[in-house]
């Protein structure tokens, strides 16, 4: 009896670790694809630095550069929270504004590629269930408990939300966009898109 229970316990533990590794790998893949969409936009879509700073007529105060910086910062702040020893504290409101990447294609490429490199370094070593204390202003100060996996998932969908606004501004400027840019994976799957984020993996 004890032997059977021991065998079952080991099996369950192995399954847990397999699921953990798979979840980590999948979130890393999706996060990397999302940030590389921005890299591809800069390399293949934008032709001048001015396109990063041209204000939108439809979304007041918005520029392509601001949206790229804002979305990238969420990934970096999360990864920086994981860099030190626990307890881990995360605050998305402590991000810099008016940084070089908002107005320079070269700086934007460097910042985005650095973020991708951070992902590749941090995520494989992290636990999806690693606890994080999140501080936020809503505008009331809030303190919430979360996990690394949940926040990495959030960072990806948050970026896609901002990519959709980048798509609007790019349209105003006559910039050609990759067809899946700014669409949520669930939408792409529903549309039966052949884009990397559109193929169901259930």
Beta strands, then each sheet from edge to edge (+ up, - down):
strand 1: 88-91
strand 2: 131-137
strand 3: 141-147
sheet 1: 1+ 2+ 3-
end
